[in-house]
Amino acid sequence: MMNRLTCFKPILRGVIMGLLLCLTAVGGWAQPCLRLDTLQPGNYLSTCLLTFTDSTGQLNVSQLNLNLFKPTGTDHPGFGTDGLVHWLTFTCQNGAKQARKFVLEVDIVYADEMSFYMLDGKKITFQIEHDSWHVPLWKRKIASRYFAFPLDLAPEQAVRVFIRAQEQSGTLITPIRIWERSAYERYYSTETNILILPPIILLFLAAVGLSLFVASRHLIWLFYAVYAFGTAVYNLNIEGVMAHYLPTPFNSIKGYSLGISLGYIGSLLFTHEYVYKRLSQPIRWLRQATYGLIAVQTAWFLYVLVMPFRYGTADMVLLLTALTAAFLLMHLLVCLARGSYEARNYLLAIAPFLLIVLIRVCDRVGLLETQDWHYYLRYYAPLVEILILGVGAVRQLMREREATLLQLSNTQKEVILSQEAERRRIAQDLHDDIGTSLIALRGRLSVSNPEAHSLLDQIISDVRAVSHNLMPDELANLGLPGAVAEAVRRFQESSTIKFMAVCAGDVVVLADTTELAIYRAVLELMHNVVRHSGATEAVVQLVYHADLLNVTVEDNGKGFDAEKRADSGGIGLKNVASRTDWLGGNMAIDSSGVGTTIRIDIPYS
C-alpha cells in the first residue's frame, strides 16, 4: 500500500499545486489557470495573462509582488515606446497523463531583453535570461526568429511563467502563444516560407526594374526598383531575417525605418512619373507637395541612417508613414478626378492595402476577429501592388511607344506627300513653262541649222523624260505592276544593262500613297544599278503573297559593302529605307563580288 502511495505522490502533488495555482487570487483579480491539454495550438493568451510595469528596472523574479499585476485585457499586450521593463505572468497546467513538450512563443522579433522563468511553486525550474534580438539563432534554445522558449511539463504539472520584456529603441508588443513542440516546428517552417516569399520576389522585381532602367534610361524603372527594394528591406527587417542573417550594421533595428523611408521615396517618385506627368493639365500645388514630401522622407532617411535609433524614433516613423500614405491616397484621388487612367490603375493596385486598413478598423471596434491570413496580407499586399504597377508601367510605355511610332509615321507620310507635291509642281513647270519655251525656240531656229534642231530636240526629249519621271502617269493608268514594267522598259532603252520585270501572285491593289512610295523605291534602286553596279543584267520582281508584297531588285554587278555604304551617307539607300520604314516593312541587302540582291517586304495591313 505504501509503495502505491509513493508512486502516486508526484501526481497528487501536481494536482494539489495545480488547484492552488488555479485558485490563486492576485490583487483581487481571479487568474484562471491555462489547461494546456485543451489549448488550441497557436491561440494567443489573453484571459489568463497579467502584467506589471517595473519603472525602476531593478526587480528580479523573486522580488515581484503578484498583487501589483493586472489583467492585460488583450491578446496583443502593447506597451508603446516607453522603454521600461514590463513583466507578464500566467499559470498553466499539463492535464495529460504523460509528459509533454511545449513551446512558448512571444510573437515579436525585436526586443532589447526577453527573459523567461518557469516556477514550480516558488522554485525556478527553468530560466533563460537576457535573450534579445542581438542573440544569433544558433545560440538560442529554440532556433526561431521570434522569442521561443521550451516549456516541458511532467504529467499533471502546474507552473507559473514569468516573462520580462524591454525595448528601448522601438515599440514593444508581446503577443504570447503556446504550441506543442512538433506543431510549432511545422508552423514555424511554413510561416517562414510564407513570409519570406514576398520580399524575395520584391528583390527580383527590384533587379528587373534596375535592369530595365539601365537598358532604356526611363526613370520610371529606377523609381520602381527603389520602391520594390525599400519594401523588401522593410519586410525582411520586420521579420528578423536581416537581424539574424546579416552582419552589422545591416542587422540594425533601424533597418525597418530605412526600408519604409526608401520605399516611400520610390513610391512618391514613381507616382509622380506614372500618374502626375500624364495629366493633361499640371496641378502646381500637388507637384510642390509631392516634392516637399520626398524631401522630408529623404532627410528622415539620412537622419535614421547616421543617428542612433531611439525609442522616440519609432513614433516618428509611424507619423511619417501615416502622413505619406494619406498623401498618396489623396494624390491618386485628385488625379482620378482629372480623368487619369493611371490613377485608376494605381487605386486598383492598392486595394489590398485598403482592405488591410478596413480589417484593422473592424478589429479595433470588435466587428472582426483577426485571423492569420490578415497578418499575411500585410506582406502580400505590397507585392500585389508593385506587380500591378509594374504591369501598368510596361503597358504605359508600350502605349507611348506606339503613339511615338504613329507620330513618326505621320511625319514621314507628311514629308513624302510634300515631296510628291513638290515633284508635281516641278514637273508641271518643266512641262508647261520650260517645255513650251523650248518648242517655241525650236520654231524660230533657221531650217538651215540641222545640228541646232537635233540638239534642241534632244533637250526637249530629256525635259519630257524628267517631267515624266517626276509625275508618272503609268501608276494611275496601269497600276503598280504595269508602272514598274514600263519603268523597266525605259531603263532598258536608255542604258546598256539588260533589265527584266517579273510579277507573280494575285495582284493586291494598295493605297495610292503606298504604291507611289513603292514605285519611288523601285526607281531609286534601278538608278543605283545603272550608276554604281557595273552590271550587265538586272531583274525587278514583284511577288504578291497572302499577307505582304515582296519587291526584289537583283543584279550581277560588282557589289558593295552595305555597312560602309550606309556609314558614308548614301542618299539613295537611305531614301529607300525611310520609305520602307514608313510602310512598316523590312529591307534586307545581300551584296558580294558576284552581284547584289535587295529585298523589301511590305505588309498589306
C-alpha positions in Angstrom: 0.0 0.0 0.0 2.8 2.4 0.9 4.6 1.7 -2.4 1.4 2.5 -4.3 1.0 5.8 -2.4 4.6 6.6 -3.1 4.0 6.1 -6.9 1.1 8.4 -6.8 2.8 11.2 -4.8 4.1 13.1 -7.9 0.7 13.0 -9.5 -1.1 14.0 -6.2 1.4 16.8 -5.7 0.9 18.1 -9.3 -2.9 18.1 -8.8 -2.7 19.9 -5.5 -0.3 22.5 -6.9 -2.5 22.9 -9.9 -5.6 23.5 -7.7 -3.7 26.0 -5.6 -2.4 27.9 -8.7 -5.7 27.9 -10.4 -7.5 29.2 -7.4 -4.9 31.9 -6.7 -6.4 35.4 -6.4 -3.9 38.2 -7.4 -4.6 41.6 -6.1 -8.4 40.9 -6.3 -8.0 39.6 -9.9 -9.0 36.0 -10.3 -6.4 34.5 -12.6 -7.7 31.4 -14.5 -5.2 28.5 -15.0 -4.5 27.7 -18.6 -5.1 24.0 -19.3 -2.6 23.0 -21.9 -4.3 19.7 -22.8 -7.4 21.7 -24.0 -5.5 24.6 -25.6 -5.9 25.2 -29.3 -2.5 25.3 -31.0 -1.3 28.8 -31.8 -4.1 30.7 -29.9 -2.9 33.9 -28.3 -3.2 34.1 -24.5 -5.5 36.8 -23.1 -7.8 36.0 -20.2 -5.1 34.3 -18.1 -2.4 36.9 -18.8 -1.4 39.6 -16.2 1.1 42.4 -16.5 3.2 44.7 -14.3 5.5 47.6 -15.2 8.7 47.9 -13.4 9.6 51.6 -13.7 12.9 51.1 -11.8 14.1 48.2 -14.0 15.8 46.7 -10.9 13.4 44.0 -9.8 14.1 40.3 -10.3 11.6 37.5 -10.4 11.9 36.7 -6.7 11.1 40.3 -5.7 7.9 40.6 -7.7 4.6 41.3 -5.8 1.8 39.5 -7.5 -0.7 41.9 -6.0 0.6 44.6 -8.4 -0.2 42.6 -11.5 -3.3 43.5 -13.5 -5.0 41.8 -16.5 -3.8 42.8 -19.9 -7.3 42.7 -21.3 -6.0 41.8 -24.8 -4.2 39.0 -26.6 -1.7 41.6 -28.0 -0.4 43.5 -25.0 1.2 46.7 -26.2 3.4 49.0 -24.1 4.3 51.6 -26.7 7.7 53.2 -26.8 8.3 53.9 -23.1 11.5 51.9 -22.9 10.5 50.5 -19.4 10.7 46.9 -18.1 7.4 45.1 -18.3 6.6 41.8 -16.7 3.9 39.3 -17.8 2.8 36.2 -15.9 0.2 33.4 -16.2 -0.3 29.9 -14.8 -0.7 26.7 -16.8 -1.0 23.0 -16.3 -0.4 19.9 -18.3 -3.6 18.0 -17.7 -2.4 14.9 -19.6 -1.2 11.6 -18.0 2.1 11.8 -19.8 4.9 14.4 -20.0 4.6 16.9 -22.9 6.9 19.3 -24.6 5.5 22.7 -25.4 6.9 26.0 -26.9 6.0 29.4 -25.5 6.4 32.0 -28.3 6.5 35.7 -27.8 5.5 36.7 -31.3 7.9 39.6 -31.9 11.4 39.9 -33.4 12.9 43.0 -31.8 13.3 43.4 -28.0 16.4 44.5 -26.2 15.7 42.0 -23.5 13.4 39.0 -23.2 13.8 36.7 -20.1 11.8 33.6 -19.4 11.2 32.0 -15.9 9.2 28.8 -15.1 8.4 28.3 -11.4 7.0 25.2 -9.8 5.8 26.6 -6.5 8.4 29.1 -5.5 11.3 27.2 -7.2 12.6 28.3 -10.5 12.8 25.1 -12.5 13.9 26.6 -15.8 15.0 30.1 -17.0 16.5 31.9 -19.9 17.8 35.4 -19.2 18.8 38.3 -21.3 17.7 36.9 -24.6 17.4 39.7 -27.3 17.3 40.3 -31.0 21.1 40.5 -30.9 21.4 36.8 -30.0 22.1 34.7 -33.1 19.6 31.9 -33.9 22.2 29.2 -33.3 22.7 30.3 -29.7 19.1 30.1 -28.8 17.4 27.1 -27.1 14.9 27.1 -30.0 16.2 28.4 -33.3 13.4 30.9 -34.1 13.4 34.5 -35.3 10.8 35.1 -32.7 11.4 34.7 -28.9 10.6 31.0 -28.4 11.2 29.2 -25.1 10.8 25.5 -24.2 8.0 24.6 -21.8 8.5 21.0 -20.8 5.9 19.7 -18.2 5.5 16.5 -16.4 2.1 14.7 -16.1 -0.4 17.0 -14.3 2.3 19.5 -13.5 1.2 23.1 -13.0 3.7 26.0 -13.2 3.8 29.8 -13.2 5.5 31.5 -16.0 7.1 35.0 -15.8 8.3 37.0 -18.9 10.5 40.1 -18.5 10.4 42.3 -21.6 12.1 45.6 -22.5 12.6 47.5 -25.8 14.4 50.8 -25.6 14.5 51.8 -29.3 11.1 50.9 -30.6 7.6 49.8 -29.9 7.1 46.8 -27.5 4.2 44.4 -28.2 4.1 41.0 -26.5 1.5 38.6 -28.1 2.1 35.2 -26.5 1.2 31.8 -27.9 1.8 28.2 -26.7 2.3 25.3 -29.0 3.3 21.7 -28.8 6.9 21.4 -29.9 6.3 19.3 -33.0 3.3 21.6 -34.1 5.5 24.7 -33.5 8.3 23.4 -35.7 5.8 22.7 -38.6 4.2 26.1 -38.1 7.5 28.0 -38.0 8.8 26.3 -41.1 5.5 27.0 -43.0 5.2 30.6 -41.8 8.8 31.3 -42.7 8.2 30.2 -46.3 5.0 32.2 -46.5 6.5 35.4 -45.1 9.9 35.2 -46.9 8.5 34.7 -50.3 7.2 38.2 -50.9 10.5 40.0 -50.2 12.4 37.5 -52.3 10.0 38.3 -55.2 10.3 42.0 -54.5 14.1 41.8 -54.6 13.8 40.1 -58.0 11.4 42.9 -59.2 13.9 45.5 -58.0 16.6 43.8 -60.0 14.4 43.7 -63.1 13.5 47.4 -62.7 17.1 48.4 -62.4 18.0 46.3 -65.5 15.2 48.0 -67.4 16.4 51.4 -66.3 20.0 50.6 -67.4 18.7 49.4 -70.8 16.0 52.0 -71.5 17.1 55.0 -69.4 13.5 55.5 -68.4 13.4 57.0 -64.8 10.2 55.2 -64.0 12.1 51.9 -63.8 14.7 53.4 -61.4 11.9 54.6 -59.1 10.1 51.2 -59.5 13.3 49.5 -58.4 13.8 51.7 -55.4 10.1 51.2 -54.4 10.4 47.4 -54.6 13.8 47.3 -52.9 12.7 49.5 -50.0 9.6 47.4 -49.4 11.7 44.2 -49.5 14.1 45.6 -46.9 11.2 46.6 -44.6 9.7 43.1 -44.9 13.0 41.3 -44.3 13.8 43.5 -41.4 10.4 43.4 -39.7 10.5 39.6 -39.8 14.0 39.4 -38.3 15.8 38.0 -41.4 18.2 40.9 -41.6 18.7 40.9 -37.8 19.8 37.2 -37.7 21.4 36.5 -41.0 23.2 39.7 -41.9 26.3 41.3 -40.3 26.5 44.7 -38.6 25.3 47.3 -39.5 22.7 45.7 -41.8 21.1 43.8 -38.9 20.3 47.0 -37.0 16.7 47.6 -35.8 16.7 50.9 -37.7 16.6 48.8 -40.9 12.8 48.7 -40.9 12.6 52.5 -40.7 15.2 52.8 -43.5 13.2 50.4 -45.6 9.9 52.3 -45.1 11.5 55.6 -46.0 13.3 54.2 -49.0 10.1 52.5 -50.2 8.0 55.7 -49.8 10.6 57.8 -51.6 10.4 55.3 -54.5 6.6 55.2 -54.3 6.3 59.1 -54.4 8.7 59.4 -57.3 7.0 56.5 -59.2 3.6 58.0 -58.6 4.8 61.4 -59.9 6.3 59.8 -63.0 3.5 57.2 -63.6 0.4 59.3 -62.7 1.1 63.0 -62.4 3.2 63.6 -65.6 0.4 62.0 -67.7 -2.2 64.6 -66.6 -3.3 66.8 -69.5 -3.0 69.9 -67.2 -0.5 70.1 -64.4 -1.5 70.8 -60.8 1.1 73.0 -59.4 0.3 72.6 -55.7 0.2 68.8 -56.0 3.6 68.8 -57.7 5.1 71.0 -55.0 3.6 68.9 -52.2 5.0 65.8 -53.7 8.5 67.2 -54.0 8.2 68.5 -50.4 7.2 65.1 -49.0 10.0 63.5 -51.0 12.5 65.9 -49.4 11.1 65.2 -45.9 11.4 61.4 -46.4 14.9 61.8 -47.8 16.0 63.9 -44.9 14.5 61.4 -42.5 16.2 58.5 -44.2 19.6 60.2 -43.9 18.9 61.1 -40.2 18.0 57.5 -39.3 21.0 56.2 -41.3 23.6 58.3 -39.3 21.9 58.8 -35.9 21.2 56.2 -33.1 17.8 54.7 -33.2 16.0 55.9 -30.0 12.6 55.0 -28.6 11.0 58.2 -30.0 12.2 57.4 -33.5 9.6 54.7 -33.8 6.8 57.2 -33.1 8.2 59.5 -35.8 8.3 56.6 -38.2 4.6 55.8 -37.6 3.7 59.5 -38.0 5.6 59.9 -41.3 4.2 56.6 -42.6 0.6 57.6 -41.9 1.2 61.1 -43.4 2.8 59.7 -46.6 0.1 57.0 -47.1 -2.7 59.6 -46.7 -1.0 61.9 -49.1 -0.5 59.2 -51.7 -4.2 58.3 -51.5 -5.2 62.0 -51.8 -2.8 62.4 -54.7 -4.5 59.5 -56.6 -8.0 60.7 -55.9 -7.2 64.2 -57.2 -5.7 62.7 -60.3 -8.6 60.4 -60.7 -11.0 63.3 -60.6 -9.0 64.7 -63.5 -9.8 61.6 -65.5 -6.4 59.9 -65.0 -6.4 56.3 -66.3 -3.1 55.6 -64.4 -4.7 56.8 -61.1 -7.5 54.3 -61.6 -4.9 51.5 -62.1 -2.9 52.7 -59.1 -6.1 52.6 -56.8 -6.7 49.1 -58.1 -3.2 48.1 -57.1 -3.5 49.5 -53.5 -6.9 47.8 -53.0 -5.3 45.0 -50.8 -3.7 47.7 -48.7 -7.1 49.5 -48.2 -8.5 46.1 -47.2 -5.8 45.8 -44.5 -6.9 49.2 -43.2 -10.5 48.2 -43.2 -9.7 44.9 -41.3 -7.7 46.8 -38.7 -10.6 49.2 -38.1 -13.1 46.4 -37.8 -10.8 44.6 -35.4 -10.4 47.7 -33.3 -14.2 48.2 -32.9 -14.8 44.5 -32.3 -16.6 43.7 -35.6 -14.0 41.2 -36.8 -11.7 38.7 -35.2 -8.1 38.8 -36.5 -7.1 35.7 -38.5 -3.6 34.6 -39.6 -4.3 35.5 -43.2 -5.0 39.1 -42.1 -1.4 39.2 -40.9 0.0 37.5 -44.0 -1.9 40.1 -46.1 0.4 42.8 -44.8 3.3 41.2 -46.7 1.4 40.2 -49.8 -0.5 43.4 -50.3 2.7 45.4 -51.2 3.8 42.6 -53.5 0.5 42.6 -55.4 0.6 46.4 -55.6 4.1 46.5 -57.0 3.4 43.7 -59.5 0.3 45.5 -60.8 2.2 48.8 -61.0 5.0 47.1 -63.0 2.5 45.7 -65.5 0.9 49.2 -65.7 4.3 50.8 -66.3 5.0 48.4 -69.1 1.7 49.0 -70.7 2.1 52.8 -70.4 5.5 52.7 -72.1 4.1 50.5 -74.8 1.3 52.9 -75.5 3.6 55.8 -75.6 6.0 54.0 -77.9 3.1 53.2 -80.2 2.0 56.8 -80.1 5.5 57.9 -80.9 5.8 55.5 -83.8 2.4 56.7 -85.1 3.5 60.3 -84.8 6.8 59.4 -86.6 4.8 57.6 -89.3 2.5 60.5 -89.8 5.5 62.8 -90.0 7.2 60.6 -92.6 3.9 60.5 -94.5 3.7 64.3 -94.5 7.3 64.5 -95.7 6.7 62.1 -98.5 3.4 63.7 -99.5 5.2 67.1 -99.5 7.9 65.7 -101.7 5.3 64.3 -104.1 3.5 67.7 -104.2 6.8 69.4 -104.9 7.6 66.9 -107.6 4.3 67.5 -109.3 4.8 71.3 -109.2 8.3 71.0 -110.7 7.1 68.5 -113.4 4.2 70.9 -114.2 6.7 73.8 -114.5 9.0 71.8 -116.7 6.2 70.7 -119.0 4.2 73.9 -119.2 7.0 76.6 -119.0 10.4 75.2 -120.0 9.0 72.6 -122.4 6.7 75.2 -124.1 9.6 77.7 -124.3 11.9 75.2 -125.9 9.3 74.3 -128.5 8.8 77.9 -129.3 12.6 78.4 -129.6 12.7 75.4 -132.0 10.2 77.1 -134.3 12.3 80.2 -134.6 15.5 78.4 -135.5 16.7 78.5 -139.0 15.9 75.4 -141.0 19.4 75.6 -142.4 20.9 74.6 -139.0 20.0 70.9 -138.6 22.6 70.4 -135.7 20.9 73.0 -133.6 17.5 71.4 -134.4 18.8 68.0 -133.4 20.3 69.3 -130.1 17.2 71.1 -129.2 15.0 68.0 -129.9 17.3 66.1 -127.5 16.9 68.7 -124.8 13.1 68.7 -125.3 13.0 64.9 -125.0 15.2 65.0 -121.9 12.9 67.6 -120.3 9.8 65.5 -121.1 11.6 62.4 -119.6 12.4 64.3 -116.4 8.9 65.7 -116.1 7.5 62.2 -116.7 9.7 60.6 -114.0 8.7 63.3 -111.6 4.9 62.7 -112.2 4.4 59.3 -113.7 1.0 58.7 -115.4 1.5 54.9 -115.6 0.8 54.4 -111.8 -2.7 55.7 -112.2 -3.3 54.1 -115.6 -1.5 50.8 -115.4 -1.3 50.1 -111.6 1.9 49.3 -109.7 3.0 46.2 -111.8 2.4 48.0 -115.1 4.1 51.1 -113.9 7.2 49.1 -112.8 7.2 47.2 -116.1 7.1 50.5 -118.1 9.9 51.9 -116.0 12.0 48.7 -116.7 11.3 49.2 -120.4 12.6 52.8 -120.3 15.7 51.9 -118.3 16.3 49.1 -120.8 16.2 51.6 -123.7 18.3 54.2 -122.0 21.2 52.0 -120.7 23.4 49.1 -121.7 22.0 46.9 -118.9 19.5 44.2 -119.8 16.6 44.8 -117.4 13.7 42.3 -116.9 10.4 42.7 -114.9 8.7 39.8 -113.2 5.3 39.9 -111.4 3.9 36.9 -109.6 0.8 36.1 -107.5 -2.6 37.7 -107.3 -2.2 41.4 -107.6 -3.4 43.3 -104.5 -4.3 47.0 -105.1 -2.8 49.1 -102.4 -3.4 52.7 -101.3 -2.2 55.3 -103.8 0.4 56.7 -101.3 1.6 53.1 -100.6 2.0 52.2 -104.3 3.6 55.6 -105.0 6.2 55.0 -102.2 7.0 51.5 -103.5 7.3 52.8 -107.1 9.7 55.5 -106.0 11.8 53.0 -104.1 12.0 50.7 -107.1 13.1 53.6 -109.3 15.8 54.6 -106.8 17.1 51.0 -106.7 17.1 50.8 -110.5 19.0 54.1 -110.7 21.6 52.7 -108.3 22.0 49.7 -110.6 22.7 51.9 -113.6 25.0 54.3 -111.7 27.1 52.0 -109.4 26.7 48.3 -110.1 28.6 47.8 -113.4 26.1 45.0 -114.1 25.1 43.6 -117.4 21.8 42.1 -116.3 19.2 43.1 -113.7 15.8 41.7 -112.6 12.9 43.6 -110.8 10.4 41.2 -109.2 7.0 41.9 -107.6 5.7 38.9 -105.7 2.2 39.2 -104.1 1.9 36.9 -101.1 -1.1 36.3 -98.9 -0.1 39.0 -96.4 2.7 41.0 -97.9 4.2 42.3 -101.2 7.8 41.2 -101.8 9.9 43.6 -104.0 13.3 42.3 -105.1 15.9 44.1 -107.3 18.8 41.9 -108.3 21.9 42.5 -110.5 25.1 40.6 -111.5 27.4 43.6 -110.8 30.4 44.1 -108.7 28.5 44.5 -105.4 29.3 46.8 -102.5 29.8 46.8 -98.7 26.4 47.7 -97.3 27.7 48.8 -93.9 30.3 51.2 -95.4 27.7 52.5 -97.9 25.3 53.3 -95.0 28.0 54.9 -93.0 29.2 57.0 -95.9 25.8 58.6 -96.2 24.3 57.1 -99.4 21.2 59.1 -100.0 19.5 56.7 -102.4 19.5 53.7 -100.0 18.6 55.9 -97.1 15.5 57.2 -99.1 14.5 53.6 -99.8 15.0 52.6 -96.2 12.9 55.6 -95.0 10.1 54.7 -97.3 10.2 51.1 -96.2 10.0 52.1 -92.6 7.1 54.4 -93.2 5.3 51.5 -94.9 6.0 49.2 -91.9 8.2 46.9 -94.0 11.6 45.4 -93.8 14.6 45.8 -96.1 17.5 43.3 -96.5 20.7 43.7 -98.5 22.8 40.8 -99.7 25.8 42.0 -101.7 29.1 40.4 -102.9 31.5 40.4 -105.7 29.1 38.5 -108.0 26.1 40.7 -107.6 23.6 42.5 -105.2 20.1 41.5 -104.1 17.9 44.0 -102.3 14.7 42.6 -100.9 11.8 44.7 -99.5 8.8 43.1 -97.7 5.7 45.4 -97.4 2.8 44.2 -95.3 -0.7 44.9 -96.7 -2.1 45.9 -93.3 
